[in-house]
Amino acid sequence: MTKVKRNFKDSLFRMVFHGKEELLSLYNAVNGSSYTNADDLEINTLEDVVYMGMKIINV
């Protein structure tokens, strides 16, 4: 199994979406919205966050 380079993926994401205009474009794409004023964005950064997912298999 290949180990994921999470620092690289995070750095690339932050490089691509570093500005408010880029973040607004991402937000609109994910939510199917069409907001135009990037100054209305509120950016919240989480550090040292752990995400745990669970895969449920129905048999």
N, C-alpha and C positions, 0 to 999 in steps of 0.2 A: 504494500500500500504506500502511495506517495504522500509525504508529509507536506501540508499546505504552508506556504510562506505568508503568514498572516500580516506581518509587518510590511511586506512588499505590497500586498493587496490594499492595505489601509493607506499606505503612502500614495499609491496610484489613485485611489478614490478621492483622497483629499486634494491631490494635484489637479484632477479633472474638475472637481466641484468646489474649488476654493473661493469663488466669488458668488455674490448674492444672485446675480443673473443666472449663473449656471445652476445654483441650487433651486431657484424658482422654476427653471426648465425641468429639472428632475422631479420636483414636487408636482408640477402640472402633469407630467407624463405618468407618474405613479397613481395619481388621484383622478385622472381624467378631467382636470379643471383647466381653466384658462386665465389665471390671474396674471396681471401685467406689472404690478408695482412691487419690485423687489425690496423696497424699503419697508414693506409691511411684514417681511420675514423676521421671525425671532429665532435665533440660532441657540440651541442648547447642546452643550457638549458633555458627554458622559465619559468618565475615565475609570479605569479599573473595573469594568463591568463584566460580569460573568453571565453568559446565556447558556441555558441548558434546555435542550429540546428532547422530546420523547417520541419515539416512533411506536405507534400502536399497530399491532398486527392482528387482524381479525382472522381467526381460523374457522 
